[in-house]
Amino acid sequence: MYLTIQDCMDMSELTADEVHAIAQHENIAEVVAAELGNYLVHSPSGERQIRKIIIDDIREANAANDTARAAKLKLVLKQFVETHPHQAAA
């Protein structure tokens, strides 16, 4: 039996968009980002770190005048904050 990328994302307790944001921020493959996200979600300050990663990605998109990407990431951030109530403000 093999794990799929979807299996890894499901285990991470993150959405595909959240995993993608981590992958882009860290410049790593999505399967590795899913593993990193899983670790962070279960660590004491990890949800705060994921929130910061998404905010950094929004800032990067804004700096590049990529309004479509920034808008999508804002929705990703909103969803993350709603589903991970333990994350604290960065």
N, C-alpha and C positions, 0 to 999 in steps of 0.2 A: 504494500500500500504506500502511495506517495502523497505528500501534502501538496496541495495546490496553493497558488498565491492567495486565492480566496479563503482557503482554510487558515492561512497565516493571518490574514486581515481579520477574519472572524475571531480568532484567538486573541488578537490585540485589543479588542473592545473599541476599535476606532473604525471610522468610515473609510472608504476607499479614498475620498478627497483628503481626509486628515492624514492618511498614510502618504498620499502623493505630496502633500505639503512638506512633510518631514523629509521625504526622499529628495525633493528639490532643494530644500534648505541645506541638507547635509551632503548633497551630491552623492547619493548612494542609491542602489537598486531598491525598488519598492519592497521586495521580499525582506531585505535587510531593514528597511524603514519600518516594516510591520513588526519585526522583532524588537527594534529599538523602541517603537511606540508601546509595545506590550510591556517592556521593562519599565518605561517611564510612567505609564498609567498605574503601575503597581508600586511605584516608589514614592516616598513621602512628598517630594517636591516635583515629581514628574509631570503632573497635570499642569502645573504652573509653567514648567519648561516647554511643554507642547504649546500652550497658549502663547508664550513668547515667540516660539518658532513661527507660528502662524502670523503673528503681528509683524515679525521681521519680514516675512514673505510679502505681506501687504505693503509695507514700506518700500521694499525693493520694487514691487510692481508699480507703485506710485512714482518712484524715482525714474523708472523707465517709461513713464507715461502709458503703461499698459492698463488702461482703465477696466477692460473686460476681466483681466486676471485679478486685479485688485477687488473688483466687485464680487467675483466668485469666491475669493479668499475671505471676504467679509462675511459671506454666507456660511462658509466653512467655520469661521470663528464663532459666529452666532450659534450654530448647531453644536459646536464643541462645548461652549459655555453652558448651553442648556442641558446637555447630556452628561456633563462632568461637573457636578455642583461642588465638588471638593477642591477644584482648582481655585487658587487665590489670585488676586490682582498682582500683576508683575510690577 
